[in-house]
Amino acid sequence: MKNKLKIISLIVLLISCKTEKNVNCDAYSNTLSVPYQDTIVMESIHYHFEEEHACVWVKADTNVYCDTLYLEVYNEVK
C-alpha cells in the first residue's frame, strides 16, 4: 500500500502543472472598494388569531444600512 502511494505521489509530482509568474508584474490582482447603501422599508403588520382571540401589530419601520463591497479584479498575465 505504501509503495502505491509513493508511485502515485511521484506521478502527480511529475505530471502536475507548473505555475509561472511574470517577474515584470508586481501585482496579479487589484481590490476595489465600492461603498454601498440600501434602504429596507417595512409596512406595518396587523394579524388576528381568531382561535386565541389575540392580535399582533408591528409598526412600520425603515432601516438604512451602509456597507462596503470589496471586489477583486484579476489581471490576465500572458
C-alpha positions in Angstrom: 0.0 0.0 0.0 2.8 2.4 0.8 4.5 1.6 -2.5 1.3 2.5 -4.4 1.1 5.8 -2.5 4.7 6.6 -3.3 4.2 5.8 -7.0 1.0 7.9 -7.2 2.8 10.8 -5.5 5.7 10.6 -7.8 3.4 10.5 -10.9 1.4 13.5 -9.6 4.6 15.5 -9.0 6.0 14.7 -12.4 2.8 15.4 -14.3 1.4 18.3 -12.3 1.2 21.8 -13.9 3.9 24.3 -13.2 2.9 27.9 -12.4 4.8 30.7 -13.9 4.9 34.2 -12.5 5.7 37.2 -14.6 8.7 38.9 -12.9 7.8 42.2 -14.6 4.4 42.3 -12.9 4.4 43.3 -9.2 0.7 42.5 -8.6 -1.7 40.0 -10.0 -5.0 41.4 -8.7 -6.4 44.7 -7.6 -9.0 45.2 -4.9 -11.7 47.8 -5.4 -13.8 49.0 -2.6 -17.3 50.2 -3.5 -19.4 52.0 -0.9 -23.0 50.6 -0.9 -26.1 52.0 0.8 -29.6 50.5 0.7 -32.9 51.0 2.5 -35.4 48.5 3.7 -39.0 49.8 4.2 -41.3 47.5 6.2 -45.0 48.2 6.3 -47.0 47.8 9.5 -48.3 44.3 10.1 -51.7 43.6 11.8 -52.8 40.0 12.2 -55.7 38.4 14.1 -55.6 35.0 15.7 -59.3 34.1 15.7 -59.0 30.9 17.9 -57.0 32.6 20.7 -58.8 36.0 20.4 -55.5 37.8 20.1 -53.9 40.2 17.7 -50.4 41.1 16.7 -49.4 44.5 15.5 -45.9 45.5 14.3 -45.3 49.2 13.5 -43.8 50.3 10.2 -40.1 50.7 10.1 -37.4 52.0 7.8 -33.9 50.6 8.0 -30.9 52.2 6.2 -27.7 50.3 6.1 -24.3 51.1 4.7 -21.7 48.6 3.6 -18.6 48.3 1.5 -18.2 45.8 -1.3 -14.7 44.6 -1.9 -14.2 43.4 -5.5 -11.1 41.7 -6.7 -10.1 42.3 -10.3 -7.6 39.8 -11.6 -5.2 40.7 -14.4 -4.5 38.2 -17.0 -0.8 37.6 -17.3 0.4 36.4 -20.7 
